[in-house]
């Protein structure tokens, strides 16, 4: 803490406060040292949200009682007592995490040439591939690191990622069996190599499986997601979905582009009919020019995305079976229970280099797979460098120190900690630096307003995983109803 400084006034010496402090008793909201609660229009007939932008605390207040509560009402008084605890919790979530997962790319190669892929085409065509021995060596080194950083009883997670990890299936499967007691495993695959033997292997070992499908019919999927020779893979994904029906540890990602945006409701209906437990309707990552060519307009994306969410809820009410749309569920959790969120993209700093990092086939380490192929963000090499030092390296710090409190317009935004201004790779590649916004500001804004409306109407649980609140502790419960 800085020591007080003094100034001379005539013959008297007066003490002044340390920088950043104001001589205020904190009696009033939004001034001096008082708590900050900013009103936000959520598009609801009866309620507005009030939010502390610094701690992500929020409350829903009836519109006809808003002035009362902002004029030192019961809410303001009660929150003022709790504000330091909320600030400490947010500080720990944002800056106190240690990595517990690694996105392992066992190969740079892929048999698809998706228009929006963030991995350069030359790497996907002819890139490096790990041998079985090298992959086992890599996870041995990672295990040594996690043994020192993760509490007993918790297993770190390895997600085999891509390019297409099943292009190196033999090495990957041998590694899963070699470390069956040391990690939780997942794989994200385009399904082309997911034959019956592969499905039996993965499901018998309770490996989480993520598939990808971008359209309710082949003619839509094939606009952005085909093989190098132009062949469709749509039906192969549907076959895999059918074979995985009833398996609880699988999900399907649909990447939302200009080519399939108007079909998001149809995608929800398709996934629900196949009893997919969880899906993601992801916005396209705009790290390379090909992706930016099929990026939807924010307002249009929000409209169709929310319509798809509404349709998922209708299907749940009709059948009693949920299809959780995980990227939106994560936004809901960022509001309801920030420490319970399952994905770490929608927070600042994001999870890259903090909650997870990425391993390329060469052994090179990056904060996230989105940065693979961008040398500026290579923090070191797993086989040559100490992991702790890599996590503190300048390339990693560029991501782990990206802070929405420090650049505009995010620093002025009351909902910045529900969004996080993702993604750092997009901010760098598309907007010119880490001190810039991500690609989908208005889309996130509309998601968050929609989430608050669901909370106000008592519908939030319908959009979340059953049991999401197991182990969640209520630290603030205040009602103005």
Residue pairs with C-beta under 8 A, 6 or more apart in sequence:
1 18
2 18
2 19
3 18
4 15
4 16
4 17
4 18
5 16
5 18
6 13
6 14
6 15
6 16
7 13
7 14
7 16
17 23
22 32
22 33
24 31
24 32
24 33
24 34
25 32
25 33
26 32
26 33
26 34
26 35
26 80
27 34
27 72
28 34
28 72
29 35
29 36
29 37
29 70
29 72
29 76
30 36
30 37
30 38
30 70
34 80
35 52
35 76
35 79
35 80
35 83
36 52
36 53
36 54
37 50
37 51
37 52
37 59
37 70
37 75
37 76
37 79
38 50
38 51
38 52
38 53
38 414
39 48
39 49
39 50
39 61
39 66
39 70
40 48
40 49
40 50
40 51
40 414
40 415
40 449
40 452
41 48
41 449
42 48
42 49
42 449
42 452
42 453
42 456
43 449
43 450
43 453
44 452
44 453
44 456
44 457
46 62
46 63
46 456
47 60
47 61
47 62
47 63
47 452
47 456
48 60
48 61
48 63
48 66
49 58
49 59
49 60
49 61
49 452
50 58
50 59
50 60
50 61
50 66
50 69
50 70
50 75
51 57
51 58
51 414
51 415
52 58
52 79
52 83
52 86
53 413
53 414
53 415
53 416
53 417
54 87
54 90
54 405
55 83
55 86
55 87
55 89
55 90
55 417
56 86
56 90
56 334
56 335
56 338
56 417
56 418
57 79
57 82
57 83
57 86
57 476
58 335
58 452
59 75
59 79
59 478
59 480
60 452
60 455
60 456
60 480
61 69
61 75
61 480
62 480
62 481
65 73
65 480
69 75
69 76
69 480
70 76
74 478
74 480
75 478
75 480
78 478
79 476
79 478
82 475
82 476
85 475
86 475
86 476
89 338
89 339
89 475
90 338
90 417
93 338
93 339
93 347
94 347
94 348
94 349
94 417
95 349
97 351
97 354
97 355
98 149
98 150
98 354
99 149
99 353
99 354
99 355
99 356
99 357
99 391
100 146
100 149
100 150
100 154
100 156
100 157
100 355
100 356
101 156
101 157
101 158
101 159
101 355
101 356
102 142
102 156
102 157
102 158
102 159
102 356
102 357
102 358
102 359
103 159
103 161
103 356
103 357
103 358
103 359
103 368
103 369
104 135
104 138
104 139
104 158
104 159
104 160
104 161
104 165
104 358
104 359
105 160
105 161
105 162
105 163
105 165
105 358
105 359
105 360
105 361
105 369
105 372
106 129
106 130
106 135
106 160
106 165
106 168
106 171
106 172
106 175
106 361
107 127
107 128
107 129
107 130
107 162
107 163
107 164
107 165
107 167
107 168
107 361
108 119
108 123
108 124
108 127
108 128
108 129
108 163
108 360
108 361
109 123
109 124
109 125
109 126
109 127
109 129
109 163
109 164
109 167
109 168
110 117
110 119
110 124
110 162
110 163
110 164
110 167
110 190
111 164
111 167
111 190
111 192
111 193
111 227
111 228
112 164
112 190
112 192
112 225
112 226
112 227
112 228
112 233
113 121
113 124
113 226
113 227
113 228
114 224
114 225
114 226
114 255
115 224
115 225
115 257
115 290
115 291
115 293
115 294
116 224
116 255
116 257
116 284
116 285
116 288
116 290
116 291
116 294
117 124
117 288
117 290
117 291
118 285
118 287
118 288
118 291
118 369
118 370
118 425
119 162
119 163
119 372
119 373
120 288
120 373
123 163
123 372
123 373
124 163
125 228
127 163
127 361
128 360
128 361
128 362
129 167
129 168
129 361
130 138
130 168
130 171
130 361
131 171
132 170
132 171
132 174
132 175
134 363
135 168
135 171
135 172
135 174
135 175
136 174
136 175
136 178
136 179
137 383
138 359
138 363
138 382
138 383
139 158
139 175
139 178
139 179
139 182
139 183
141 382
141 383
141 387
142 156
142 158
142 359
142 382
142 387
143 156
143 179
143 182
143 183
145 387
145 388
146 156
150 156
155 182
155 183
155 184
156 182
156 183
156 184
157 183
157 184
157 185
157 186
157 356
158 179
158 183
158 184
158 185
158 186
159 185
159 186
159 187
159 188
159 208
160 172
160 185
160 186
160 187
160 188
161 187
161 188
161 358
161 369
162 188
162 189
162 190
164 189
164 190
164 192
164 193
165 172
165 187
165 188
165 189
166 172
166 187
166 189
166 192
166 193
166 194
166 198
167 193
169 193
169 198
172 187
173 198
173 201
176 185
176 201
176 205
176 207
177 205
180 205
184 208
185 205
185 207
185 208
186 207
186 208
186 209
186 210
187 202
187 207
187 208
187 209
187 210
188 210
188 212
188 253
189 209
189 210
189 211
189 212
190 211
190 212
190 225
190 233
190 237
191 211
191 212
191 233
191 236
191 237
191 239
191 240
192 227
192 233
192 236
194 209
194 211
194 236
194 240
196 243
199 240
199 243
199 244
202 209
203 209
203 244
203 247
203 249
206 249
207 249
208 249
208 250
208 251
209 244
209 247
209 249
209 250
209 251
210 250
210 251
210 252
210 253
211 237
211 240
211 241
211 244
211 250
211 251
211 252
211 253
212 225
212 237
212 252
212 253
212 254
212 255
213 221
213 234
213 237
213 238
213 241
213 252
213 253
213 254
213 267
214 220
214 221
214 223
214 224
214 225
214 254
214 255
214 257
214 259
214 260
215 221
215 222
215 223
215 225
215 234
215 254
215 259
215 260
215 263
215 267
216 263
216 266
216 267
216 269
216 270
217 234
218 232
218 234
218 235
220 259
220 260
220 263
221 232
221 233
221 234
221 237
221 260
222 232
222 234
223 257
223 259
223 260
224 255
224 257
224 259
224 260
224 294
225 233
226 232
226 233
227 233
237 252
238 274
241 252
241 274
241 276
242 274
244 250
245 274
245 275
246 275
248 277
250 276
250 277
250 278
251 276
251 277
251 278
251 279
251 280
251 326
252 271
252 276
252 278
252 279
252 280
253 279
253 280
253 282
254 260
254 264
254 267
254 279
254 280
254 281
254 282
255 282
255 283
255 284
256 264
256 281
256 282
256 283
256 284
256 296
256 301
256 304
256 305
257 284
257 294
257 295
257 296
258 294
258 295
258 296
259 294
260 267
261 296
261 300
261 301
261 304
262 304
264 281
264 304
264 305
264 307
264 308
265 304
265 307
265 308
265 311
267 279
267 281
267 308
268 279
268 281
268 308
268 311
268 312
268 315
268 323
268 325
269 311
269 315
271 279
271 323
272 312
272 315
272 319
272 321
272 323
275 321
276 323
277 322
277 323
277 324
278 323
278 324
278 325
278 326
278 465
279 323
279 324
279 325
279 326
280 325
280 326
280 327
281 305
281 308
281 325
281 327
281 328
282 327
283 295
283 296
283 301
283 439
283 440
283 443
284 291
284 294
284 295
284 296
285 291
285 370
285 423
285 425
285 426
286 292
286 295
286 426
286 429
286 430
286 439
287 370
287 423
287 425
287 426
287 429
287 430
288 429
292 430
295 439
296 304
298 440
298 441
298 442
298 443
298 446
299 442
299 446
301 440
301 443
302 442
302 443
302 445
302 446
302 447
305 328
305 443
305 447
306 446
306 447
306 450
308 325
309 325
309 328
309 450
309 463
312 322
312 323
312 325
312 463
313 459
313 462
313 463
315 321
315 323
316 322
316 323
316 462
317 462
322 462
322 465
322 466
324 463
324 464
324 465
325 463
326 342
326 343
327 343
328 447
328 451
328 463
329 342
329 463
329 464
329 465
329 468
330 341
330 342
330 343
330 345
330 346
331 346
331 418
331 419
331 444
331 447
331 448
331 451
332 451
332 454
332 455
332 460
332 463
332 464
333 340
333 341
333 342
333 464
333 468
334 341
334 346
334 347
334 417
334 418
335 418
335 448
335 451
335 452
335 455
336 455
336 460
337 468
337 469
337 472
338 347
338 417
339 472
340 468
340 469
340 472
341 347
343 351
344 350
344 351
344 352
344 354
344 355
344 356
345 351
345 420
345 422
345 423
346 418
346 419
346 420
346 422
346 444
347 417
347 420
348 402
348 403
348 404
348 405
348 410
348 416
348 417
348 420
348 421
349 399
349 400
349 401
349 402
349 403
349 420
350 368
350 399
350 402
350 420
350 422
350 423
350 424
351 368
352 358
352 367
352 368
352 370
352 371
352 399
352 400
352 424
353 367
353 368
353 379
353 391
353 396
353 397
353 399
353 400
354 400
356 368
357 365
357 366
357 367
357 368
357 379
357 390
357 391
357 396
358 365
358 366
358 367
358 368
358 369
358 371
358 372
359 365
359 382
360 366
360 372
362 381
363 381
363 382
363 383
363 384
364 372
364 378
364 380
364 381
364 382
365 378
365 379
365 380
365 381
365 382
365 385
365 387
365 390
366 372
366 374
366 377
366 378
366 379
366 395
367 377
367 379
367 395
367 396
367 399
367 400
367 424
368 399
368 424
368 425
370 423
370 424
370 425
370 426
371 377
371 378
371 399
371 425
374 425
374 428
374 429
376 395
376 398
377 395
377 396
377 398
377 399
378 395
379 385
379 390
379 391
379 393
379 395
379 396
380 386
380 389
380 390
380 393
390 396
391 400
398 424
398 434
399 424
399 434
402 424
402 427
402 434
402 435
404 410
404 411
404 413
404 416
404 417
404 420
404 421
405 411
405 416
406 435
407 435
407 436
409 437
410 416
410 421
410 437
413 419
415 444
415 445
415 448
418 444
418 448
418 451
419 441
419 444
419 445
419 448
421 427
421 437
421 438
421 441
422 438
422 440
423 438
423 439
424 434
424 438
426 438
426 439
427 433
427 434
427 435
427 436
427 437
427 438
427 439
428 434
430 439
431 437
431 438
431 439
451 460
454 460
454 462
454 463
461 468
